[in-house]
């Protein structure tokens, strides 16, 4: 079955690619493994040179790459341009800092010497999603190439042009053949690759189901894995918050990337003293968003990535209403060609409803009224996810104490959760494990090798 690229705004089939044959996959693994035998001994300077060249090519092709993102998955063009810039920053960041991050760690010993040397481990498999088709690849590939590992990358099937563009850039950068290889193959076949002894680890950003499958295969083969899965991030608003600012950021937090982000704000938990004011302003701002062509810089909300994604979230909303939830605004497919849902706010959600536990992947917000901060913490933690979260309060020390009680990998105070090149990114509970970005992101797929020198004068 061909891998198709479909514009989610026009619904036009843009192009298609053939799946790789078993022989082509085998050849890709073989050359990645062969290249690793020399790349693991390449100097940091040589590795950084490749990453910097890749970054420079991303810069030169920024407009073209941003348009690819928008036409393949519907991201607003300005956000697509920002994503390309972010990918560039990641490649440059690890080129600049990788050697220092990987420096030997000297250990104190009574005699002789001892140190930890961070060494590469081999060929790595990356499985990346469609919602940030360049940024998420960069945050996996850049640190691991700097370590000395080689990369096999299975991208989401609905962004094949983005997938091919990355591999083409590595080729244009004169990277060694096999350093970075794109795999055009179905997700159902990915986990079996971990049975191959030449592949030493895997990282996946995606759904719980896909993550569980990959982790099972990695565990069975005793291989390291990193998972970044779903999220149902709480957005807690306390009575002393700046409500005007909080509602403006609530729009950003819920609708960035058309609401299709694992760390998008999804559950808006507001103390009752300010709940009515917050909901009124939040509803007005959500209702006023301009839907349309994601290539138009005036558009504020684009389409969902696929018809499947649209139907899934519409069914979630419909079921919530059937179980007693209330639609404050939106709730239906927008009257536009393309995969559009109206920006939506749902209230009156109770623990018995399916929506109380589910992740909403689109511009649909869950709204909760709580009596106090203790109840806010309880609702925030009443999920199997634990990726990000945010707390809005003018009392920073109070917010810090609340942050300590939230079960989450990341908490932002007075801003929705976001990512930054120099800050670690990752979650807990069913949102996955391991970290990407920052110094921690280069520390996952390394062999922390102890080297111990015994003094010749030491007694036997």
N, C-alpha and C positions, 0 to 999 in steps of 0.2 A: 504494500500500500504506500503511495507517495506521501511525503510530508508536505502539507500545504501551508502557504502563507495567505491568510485572509484578512483583508482590511475590516476591522470591526465597526468602522463608521459607514463605509460604502457597501460592505458585505461582498466586495469584489475579491475574487481569487487572484492574487498577485502573481504567484509563481509556485512551483512545486519542485521537490527534490526526491530522488530515489533513496530508499533505505539502503544502507550498506549491507553487502553480502557478508556471510560468515568469514569468507576469505579476506575481505577488506578489513573487517574488524580485527582479525588475527594479524594482518600485516601492520595495522596501526599499533597494536599492543607490542609487537615485535620491535618496531623501530623506536617506540618510546622507551622500551627496556634497553635497547642497544645504545640509544643516546644517553640514557642515564649513566651508563658505564664510564662515559667521559665527562658529562656535565657535572657529576658529583665532585670532580676534581678541578672544575673551572674556578678561576679566582672570583672573588666578590666583585672585583672591578669589571670582569668580563660579563658576569651576570647582570650587574647594574647597567652596563652598556646596552644590553638587549632590552631591559625594561624601559630605559629612557628613550630608546628608539621607538618602541611601541607607543609610549606616551606622546612622542612628537608626531607620530602618524595619526593618532587619535585627534590631536589638535588640528592637523591639516585637513582632516576629514570630518570635523565636528558637525558641520551643517548637514552633510550627507548621512552621517550616522544618526543624528537626532531625528531626521525624517524617517529613517528606517524604523526606529523605535515607535514613532507616532503611527506610521502606516501599518505596522504589524500588530501592535497591542493597544493603541488608542491613547497613549499618554499625551497630555497637553504639550505642544511643541516647546514652550519655554521650560517646562519641567524636563523634557527630553534633552534639551541643550544642557541643562544643569547636570543631568545624569552623566552625560559624556564628560563634562568638566570634572565631575567627581571621580570617574574612572581614571582619568588622567592623573589626578592628585594621588590616587592610590598607587599607581605604577611608580610615580616619582617618589612617593613617600618611602616605599620599601627599597627602591634603588638607593636613596640617600641614607636611610637608617638601618638597612638590613644587616650590614656588617657589624655595627655596634650592638644590635639586638642579639646577634649570634656569637658574640665574643665569648671566649672561655670564661667560665666562672671559677675563680680560684677558691679552693677550700682550705681551711686551716687544719694543718696536721703537725704533730710534734716533730717528726723528722721527714726528710725528703720533701716531696711535693705531691699535690693532688689537685685535679681540676676537672670540671665538667665541660666536655666539648659537644656542641650541638651539631650533629651530622645529618645529612639527608637519609631518607629511608628507601626511596625508589619511585616507581611509577604510582601516581595517584589518580583516582577517578573522581571527577567532580560532576555533580548532577545539579543543574541550576534552573531556576524558574523564569517565566516570561515577564514578570512584573517590573523587574529592573534588569533588562537583558545584558547591559554592559557593566554596570556597577557591581552586581553580585558575582559575575565572572572575575572581575578584577580583584575583588577582595579575597577570592580563593586562589587565583593563579599567581598574582604578584608575589606574595610572601613565599609561596612554595617553590616558585622558580628561583627566588633569591636564596632559598635554603640549599638548592641543588637537586630538587626533585623534578620529575617531568610530569606532564599533565595530559590526561585524556578527559575531554569535556563533552558530556551529554547535555545539550541544552533542551529547553522546552520545545515541543514540536510545533508550536504556533509562532515561533520567532526564528524560523530557519535562516532567513536572510541576515539577521543579526548574528546568528551563530557562525555562519560562513564568513561574515565580515571580520570577526575577531581572528579566525584562523588565517585569513588572507593578510591581515595586518602583521601577524607574526612572521609570515613568509616574506612579506615586503621588508620587514625589519632584519632580514637575513638571520633569523634565529635558526639554530640547528634543526634539521628535519626531525620530527619526533618530540621536540621540546613541548609543543602545544599542538594537540590534535583534536579536531572536532569530530564527534561521532554522530552521524545521522542514523539513529536507530530508535526503536520504540522503547518507552519506559519499562514495559513488561519484561524486557530482556536484560535490563541493566544489572540487576542483582547477581545474575549468573556470572558476570564478569569477575566478581570477587572470588570465584573459585580458582581463577588463574593465579598461580604462584608469583607471577611477575608483577601483579598489582598489589601494592602494600598498604593501601588505605583509601578511604573514601569520605567525601564530604557532600552533604545534600542540603539544599534549601528547598523546601516544598511542603507538601501535605503530610499529615500524620501517617496516613496509609503508606505513602512512598517511603517516608523515613523509617517506619517500622520494618518494612521489607528490606531496605538496605542495611539497617542495623542488624537484623537477623542474619543476613548473609555475611556481614563483616564479623559478627560474633562467632558464627559457625567456623569461619576460617581464621579466627584469632587475629583480626586486623583492626587497626584503629579506625574509628569513624567520628565525624563531627556532624551534628544535626542542628539545623535552624528551621523550626517548623512553624506552626500557626501561633496566633496570639489573639487574645481578647482583652486588649489593654484597657484598664480603668483610667478614667479622667475624673479625678476627685476635686470637687469645688467646695471649699469651706466657706463659712459665713463671712469671713473677713477678706475674701478674694475681690479683686477688681473684676466685676461681672462683665463690663463692656469688653475689657481685654480678654477675659476668659472665653467669652462667646465668639469673639473674632478668631482666637486660636483654636477653639473647638471646631470651627468650620475648616480651618487648615488641617487640623489633626484628623478629621473624619474624611475629608475629600481629597487629600493629597494622593496623587496617582489614581484619581477617580475612585478613591476609597479602597484600592486594591493593594494594601501594604500590610505585611505581618505586624508592623508596629504602629499602624494607624490607631488613633483613639477610637474605641468602639463602644465602651460602656461609660456613659456619662452619669456619675454618681454625685448628686448635689444635696447638701444639707437643706432641710425644709425652710429655714429662714430666708434663703435666697433662691429657692427652687422655682418659684413662679416667675421671678424676674429673669432668671437664667433661661428658662424654657421659652418665655415670650420672645426674648432677643435671639435666641438660638434658632427658633422656628422661623422668625422673620428673615434671618440671614440665609438659612438653608433654602427657604422658598424662593428667595430672590436670585439664586444662582442661575447663570446663563448656560444652558446646555447647547451643544452644537459641534461643529467641525473642530477637532483637536488641533488642526493646522492653523486655525484662526486664533490670533493672540488675544482676541476679546472673549473667547470662550472660557468659561470657568469650570466646566465639568464635561468631560468627554464620555465616550461609550465604555462599557465593560469590555473585557478582552475577547469574549466569545459569546455566542448564543447560549452555549452550555452554562457559562458563568451567570448570564442574565437569568435564565430559567431557574437556576439553583437558588438564587437569592430571592426571586419572586415567590418561589414555593415556601421559603423560610418565612417571609413576611405574611403570606396567606395563612400559613399554619399558625403563626403567632396570633393573628386576629381571630382565627377559629377557636383558639384556646383562651380568648378573653383579653388579649392585649389591645391597646388603642393606638390608632394612627394619628399622630399630631399634624403631620404634613406628608404628602407624597404617597408612597405605597404601591404604585402601579408602574407599568411600563410607560415610558415617556412617549408622546405622540411624535416620534421622529424616526426616520429610517436609521437603522443601526441598533446596536445592543445597549440601549439606554434605559435606565430605571430613573424615576423621579427621585431627587434627593429626599430622603425619608427619615422621620423620627418616630420611634415607637415607644410608648409608655405603658404603665400598668402591667409590667412584666413581673411574674411571680416565679418562685423557685420550681414550681411544678411544670412550668412551660419548657418546651424544648429549647426555645431561644435563650433562656436563662443560662444555658450551658454551651451554646453553639458560638462559633465564630461567624461573623458577618463580613463577607469579602466584597465590599462595594459601598456606595455612599448611603448607608443605612445606619442610623445611630440608635442605640438602646438608651433609654432615659430612666433613671432611678432616683427616687426621693428618699432620703434617709434622715433619721432624727438627729444624729450627731456623728462625730468622727469615729467613734467605736463601731457604729453600724456601717459607716462608710468602709472601714477596714474589712469588716466581715463580708460585705458584698464584693469588695474588690478581690478578696481571696477565694470567693465562691466559684472558682473555675478551675478546670484541669490545666489551663494554660498559665504560663508565667514568663512572658517575654519582656514587655515594657510596661510603663505606667506613668502617670503624671499626677501631681498634687498642686492645687492652686490656693495660695494663702499669702497674706502679707507678713505673716509670722514665720520666718524662715526656719528658726530653731524648732518650732512646733512641726512644721512640714518635714523636717529631717527625721524627727522621732517617728512620725507616721510612716515615712519611707522605710524605716527599719522594720516595720511590721508587715509590709507588703511582700508577698511571695512572688518575686519577680527578678529577672536578671538585670533589669535597668529601671531606674526611676528618675524622672526629670521633675524638677520643681519649677512651677510657673512657665512651663512650656511642654507641648506634646513630645513624646519620645521621638528621637531622631538618631541618625548615626553620624559619626565624625571619624575621619581617618585615624586620628590619634587617640580614640577612645574605644575600649573593648565593646563588642556587640555580641549578644547571645542571651539565652534564656535558661529557665529551669522548668521543672515538672514536664508536662507534655509538649512544651515549646522547644524541647531539645537539650543538647549539651555541647560543651566546647565553646570557644570564643573565636571571633574573627576581628580583624582590624587591630590597630595599636601594636604594642610589643607582644601582647598575648596572642595575637593572631598569627604570629610567625613561630609560635612555640608549640603548636599542636602536632605537626607531622615531622618531628625531629627525633633522632636517637640521642638522648642525653647520656652520652658515653663518659663513664668515669675513666680517667687516665691517672694512674698512681705511680709515682716514682719512689722506689725504696732506696734509702741511702746505703751505700756500700758498707758503711761503718755500723749499720744497725745490727743488733744481735739477732742471730737465727733463733 
